[in-house]
Amino acid sequence: MKITALRTFMQRVAERPRLLVKIETDEGVSGWGEAYNHGPDHALIPVLEYMFRQIEGVDPRRVEYVVRRLLQEARFPPGAIGLAAIAAIDQALWDISGKAAGLPVYMLLGGNVRDRVPVYCGVYTAPDPPACRDLTQEMNDRYGFTAFKLSPYRRDLYSGRWGNVCKEAADYFAEIRSISPPEWEFAFEAHARIFEPRQAVQLGNALAPYDPLWFEEPIRPEYLPAWGHLRSQLDVPLATGESLFLPQDFLALLTAGGADIVQPDVCVVGGLAQLRRIAAIAEAHFVSVAPHNPMGPLATAVNVHFAAVHHGLKLVEYKPCETTWCPDPYLPVDGHLELRPDRPGWGVEIDESALGTDDYVHWERVLPIRPDGSTGYV
C-alpha cells in the first residue's frame, strides 16, 4: 500500500474554521485528519502540499516513520503551523491503518483500558447564573454532562481593581454552586490573559473555597519555571498545555512541578504519535491528561481513541456543535462517549459531497485594549 494523494478541505465547525485532510492510497483506502487553525488559516494548505511530496509513495501504515521523517526533515523545530500539518497527516494515516486492518484505531494501540470515555462540556463564557443553570441543565438532560468549563471573568479585566475581578469571580462561582446539583463539576479557564503570576494566584485561590475541577491556563506558557512557582501557591488543581507543542515542552513543565493536569491538543502537537509520548511523560509524573478539544467531530473521534488506551485520563473536552460533513459523530450518553468496536479507523464517516460546498468562515481573535491604549492578552 502506498500514499498517492493528499487533499485539503477548508470548512467550519460553528463559527470557527477547520481544515480537514484526506490521504488516499493506491489500494483505495483513504483516511481523514484535522489540523488546528492557529491562523493564518490558508497557510496550512501549501505546507501540507509540501509535506506530501516528502511522503508520497510511502506505506501509510508506517505512521511512526512518517511522523518522525516529517519532524526531522524540518531541520528546525516545525512550530505551530508545521506541527498542525503533521497532526492532520498523522491522523489520516492512523485512520487508513485501522481501515486496512478492519479494526478501530484503539485496537492498534494495544486495546482499550476503558469501555467509554468521560467528557465535559465546554461553555467557555460566564453566563449569568440563571442562564448558566438553564444551559447546564439542558446539556445534562440532553447528553448527561455533569462537568462543565466556564470563564472566571465577569467584567473587563482592565477596567478596575484586580481584587474586584477576583471577588466577582468568587461570588459568581458561589452562586453557581448554590443553584447546581452538588455532584456537578465546574472548571474555569482563564485563557492565559493574566500577565503577573501573583494575580493568577489571587484569582485561583478566590475560586478555591467552592472546589473547582481545575483552574486552567491562567498565565502565558513561555516561561515554564513560573508554572512551578504558581502551582506551589494555589489551593486548586492547575491545568495547562493547549499552548505547548513538543514532548520536551511538557517534560520541562512537569520537571518544574508546573501542572496537576496537562491538556495537549492532538491537532496541535503533531498528532496521535506525539500525543502518546506526551501522555507517557505525564503518567511518569503522576499527572492526568485532559485533552484540549474545542474542535469538531473528527478531532473528537481521534481523542476517543487516545482516551480509550490511556489509563491516566481525566476527561476529554467536548464542544456540542453540528456540522454538514459528519453524519455520525460521537455523541455523549450519560456524560460519556461510547466506543465503536465494530467501526474500523476513527469510527466516523466524512461526507465528501458536503465538503464540495465551500463553507469556510474567517475568524480572528479580538485583541483587548487597555485603558492606556496598550494591548492585552487574548
C-alpha positions in Angstrom: 0.0 0.0 0.0 1.3 3.4 -0.9 0.3 7.1 -0.3 -0.8 8.5 -3.7 -2.7 11.8 -2.9 -3.4 14.4 -0.3 -6.4 16.6 -0.4 -7.4 19.6 1.8 -10.9 20.9 2.6 -11.3 24.3 4.4 -14.5 24.0 6.3 -16.1 25.2 9.5 -17.5 24.0 12.9 -20.0 26.6 14.1 -18.2 29.9 13.9 -14.7 28.6 13.6 -12.7 27.5 10.5 -11.5 23.9 10.4 -9.1 22.3 7.9 -9.7 18.6 7.0 -7.2 16.5 5.3 -7.8 13.3 3.2 -5.0 11.0 2.3 -5.5 8.5 -0.5 -3.7 5.2 -1.3 -3.2 3.0 -4.4 -5.4 0.3 -2.8 -8.5 2.6 -2.5 -8.3 3.0 1.3 -8.4 6.6 2.4 -8.1 8.3 5.8 -9.0 11.6 7.4 -7.3 14.1 9.8 -7.9 17.6 11.1 -5.4 20.4 11.6 -5.6 23.1 14.2 -6.2 26.5 12.7 -3.8 28.8 14.5 -4.1 31.4 11.7 -3.5 32.5 9.1 -5.9 29.7 8.1 -4.8 29.2 4.4 -1.1 29.0 5.4 -1.6 25.3 6.2 -2.5 24.2 2.7 0.9 24.9 1.0 2.7 23.4 4.0 0.6 20.2 3.6 1.2 20.1 -0.1 5.0 20.5 0.5 4.9 17.7 3.1 3.0 15.4 0.8 6.0 15.4 -1.6 8.1 14.1 1.2 5.9 11.1 2.0 4.4 10.3 -1.5 4.8 6.5 -2.2 5.4 5.6 1.5 3.3 2.8 3.1 0.7 4.8 5.1 0.7 2.2 7.9 4.2 3.3 8.8 2.8 6.1 10.9 5.8 6.4 13.3 8.2 6.5 10.4 6.2 9.2 8.6 5.8 11.4 11.6 9.5 11.2 12.6 10.5 11.8 9.0 8.4 15.0 8.8 9.7 16.2 12.1 13.4 15.5 11.1 13.2 16.8 7.6 12.1 20.2 9.0 15.7 20.5 10.4 14.5 23.3 12.8 11.6 22.7 15.1 8.5 23.0 12.9 6.4 25.3 15.1 2.7 25.8 15.2 1.8 25.6 11.5 4.2 22.7 10.8 3.0 20.6 13.7 -0.6 21.2 12.9 0.0 20.0 9.4 1.9 16.9 10.7 -1.0 16.3 13.1 -3.5 16.1 10.2 -1.3 13.7 8.3 -0.7 11.5 11.3 -4.4 11.2 12.0 -5.2 10.3 8.4 -2.6 7.6 8.4 -3.9 6.1 11.6 -7.4 6.1 10.0 -6.0 4.3 7.0 -4.2 1.8 9.2 -7.3 0.9 11.1 -9.5 0.6 8.0 -6.8 -1.6 6.3 -6.7 -3.9 9.3 -10.5 -3.8 9.8 -10.0 -2.6 13.4 -10.7 0.6 15.4 -7.5 2.6 15.8 -7.5 2.0 19.6 -7.1 -1.8 18.9 -3.9 -1.0 17.0 -2.6 0.9 20.1 -2.8 -2.1 22.5 -6.6 -2.1 23.0 -8.9 -0.2 25.3 -8.4 0.2 29.0 -11.9 1.6 29.4 -15.3 0.9 27.9 -16.4 4.5 27.4 -14.8 7.9 27.5 -15.8 10.6 30.1 -16.3 14.1 28.7 -17.0 17.6 29.9 -19.0 20.3 28.2 -17.2 23.4 27.1 -19.3 26.5 27.9 -16.3 28.9 27.7 -18.2 32.0 28.9 -19.6 33.2 32.2 -23.4 33.4 31.7 -25.5 35.0 34.4 -26.3 32.3 37.0 -29.9 31.7 35.9 -28.8 31.4 32.3 -25.9 29.2 33.2 -28.2 26.9 35.2 -30.6 26.6 32.2 -27.8 25.8 29.8 -26.0 23.3 32.0 -29.3 21.6 32.8 -30.2 21.4 29.1 -26.8 19.8 28.4 -27.3 17.4 31.3 -30.8 16.5 30.1 -29.6 16.0 26.5 -26.2 14.4 26.9 -25.8 13.6 30.6 -23.0 16.1 31.2 -22.1 16.6 34.9 -18.9 18.6 34.3 -18.6 22.0 32.6 -16.0 24.6 31.8 -16.7 28.2 32.4 -14.8 31.5 32.2 -14.0 33.2 35.6 -14.3 36.7 34.1 -17.4 38.7 34.8 -16.0 42.0 33.7 -13.4 43.7 31.5 -10.1 42.7 33.2 -8.5 46.1 32.6 -11.3 48.4 33.8 -10.9 48.2 37.5 -9.1 46.9 40.6 -7.9 43.3 40.3 -9.2 42.4 43.7 -12.7 43.2 42.4 -12.2 40.9 39.4 -11.3 38.1 41.9 -14.2 38.9 44.3 -16.8 38.9 41.5 -15.4 35.6 40.1 -15.7 34.0 43.6 -19.2 35.4 44.2 -20.2 34.1 40.8 -18.9 30.6 41.4 -20.5 30.6 44.8 -23.9 31.3 43.2 -23.4 28.7 40.5 -22.6 26.2 43.2 -25.7 27.1 45.2 -28.1 26.5 42.2 -26.4 23.4 40.7 -26.5 19.8 41.9 -23.7 19.2 44.4 -22.1 16.4 42.3 -21.6 18.6 39.3 -18.1 19.8 38.5 -17.0 23.2 37.2 -13.6 24.1 35.7 -12.5 27.6 35.0 -10.4 28.7 32.0 -8.5 31.9 32.4 -7.2 31.7 28.8 -3.7 32.9 29.5 -4.9 36.5 29.9 -3.1 37.2 33.2 0.5 38.5 32.9 1.5 38.5 36.6 1.6 35.1 38.3 0.7 36.8 41.6 -2.6 37.9 40.1 -3.2 34.3 38.9 -2.7 33.0 42.4 -5.1 35.6 43.7 -7.8 34.6 41.2 -7.3 30.9 41.6 -7.5 31.0 45.4 -10.6 33.2 45.3 -12.3 30.3 43.5 -10.8 27.6 45.8 -13.5 27.6 48.6 -16.1 26.4 46.0 -14.0 23.5 44.8 -13.3 24.0 41.1 -12.5 20.9 39.0 -9.4 22.8 37.9 -8.0 26.3 37.1 -6.9 26.4 33.5 -4.1 28.3 31.8 -4.1 31.5 33.8 -0.7 32.8 32.5 1.3 32.7 29.3 3.2 29.4 28.6 6.6 30.8 27.5 8.4 30.8 30.9 7.7 27.3 32.3 9.5 27.8 35.7 6.8 30.3 36.6 4.3 27.5 36.5 6.0 25.6 39.3 6.0 28.8 41.4 2.3 29.3 40.6 1.2 25.8 41.4 3.1 25.9 44.7 0.9 28.8 45.9 -2.5 27.6 44.5 -5.1 25.8 46.5 -6.8 24.4 43.4 -5.7 21.9 40.7 -3.7 23.7 38.0 -4.2 22.7 34.3 -2.4 23.8 31.2 -0.9 22.5 27.9 -3.0 23.7 25.0 -0.3 26.2 24.0 2.6 23.8 24.3 3.8 21.8 21.3 6.6 19.3 21.9 7.0 16.4 24.4 10.1 18.3 25.6 7.8 21.3 26.5 5.7 19.1 28.7 8.8 17.5 30.2 10.1 20.9 31.2 6.7 21.9 32.6 6.4 18.8 34.7 10.0 18.8 35.8 9.2 22.3 37.2 6.2 20.9 39.0 4.0 23.2 37.0 0.7 21.3 36.5 -1.7 18.8 38.1 -3.4 18.2 34.8 -2.0 18.6 31.2 -4.1 19.4 28.2 -2.3 18.6 25.0 -4.2 19.0 21.7 -3.9 16.2 19.2 -4.4 18.7 16.4 -1.6 21.0 17.7 1.2 18.7 19.0 1.7 16.7 15.8 -0.9 14.0 16.0 -1.6 10.8 18.0 2.0 9.6 17.9 3.3 12.8 19.6 0.3 12.9 22.0 1.1 9.4 23.3 4.6 10.5 24.0 3.4 13.5 26.0 0.9 11.3 27.9 3.7 8.9 28.8 5.7 11.8 30.3 2.6 12.9 32.2 1.9 9.5 33.6 5.5 9.2 34.8 4.9 12.4 36.8 1.6 11.2 38.2 -0.2 13.9 36.2 -3.6 13.3 34.5 -4.3 14.1 30.9 -7.4 16.1 29.9 -7.1 16.6 26.1 -7.8 20.1 24.8 -10.6 19.6 22.2 -12.8 22.6 21.3 -12.9 21.1 17.9 -15.3 19.2 15.6 -16.4 15.6 15.3 -13.2 14.3 13.6 -10.8 15.6 16.2 -13.3 14.3 18.9 -13.1 10.9 17.2 -9.3 10.9 17.4 -9.5 11.9 21.1 -11.9 9.0 21.8 -9.3 6.5 20.5 -6.5 8.1 22.5 -8.6 8.2 25.6 -9.6 4.6 25.2 -6.0 3.4 25.6 -4.5 5.9 28.0 -5.1 4.9 31.6 -4.2 8.3 33.1 -7.1 10.1 31.5 -9.0 12.8 33.4 -11.7 13.9 31.0 -12.0 14.9 27.3 -13.2 18.3 26.3 -16.4 18.3 24.2 -18.0 21.2 22.3 -21.5 20.4 21.2 -21.7 21.5 17.6 -23.3 20.2 14.4 -21.6 20.0 11.0 -22.8 19.3 7.5 -19.9 16.9 6.8 -20.0 14.3 9.6 -23.3 12.4 9.7 -22.5 10.1 12.5 -20.5 12.0 15.2 -19.7 10.6 18.6 -22.5 12.0 20.9 -22.3 11.8 24.7 -24.6 9.4 26.5 -24.7 9.8 30.3 -21.7 12.1 30.0 -19.6 9.6 28.1 -18.7 8.7 24.5 -19.2 5.1 23.8 -16.5 3.2 21.9 -17.4 1.7 18.5 -15.7 -1.7 18.3 -17.4 -2.6 15.0 -16.2 0.5 13.2 -12.7 0.5 11.7 -10.4 3.5 11.7 -11.8 6.5 13.7 -15.3 5.1 13.5 -16.9 8.2 11.8 -17.9 8.9 8.2 -16.9 12.1 6.4 -19.4 13.1 3.7 -17.1 14.3 1.0 -20.0 15.6 -1.1 -20.8 18.1 1.7 -17.2 19.2 1.6 -17.6 20.1 -2.0 -19.5 23.2 -0.9 -17.2 25.9 0.4 -18.3 26.6 3.9 -15.2 28.4 5.1 -15.7 31.1 7.7 -13.0 33.6 8.6 -12.4 34.1 12.3 -9.9 36.2 14.3 -9.3 36.7 18.0 -10.3 40.2 19.2 -7.3 41.7 20.9 -8.3 43.6 24.1 -7.1 47.2 24.5 -6.2 48.5 28.0 -7.3 51.9 29.2 -3.9 53.4 28.4 -4.0 52.2 24.8 -1.7 49.2 25.2 -2.7 45.7 24.1 -3.8 42.9 26.5 -3.7 39.2 26.0 -6.4 37.1 24.3 
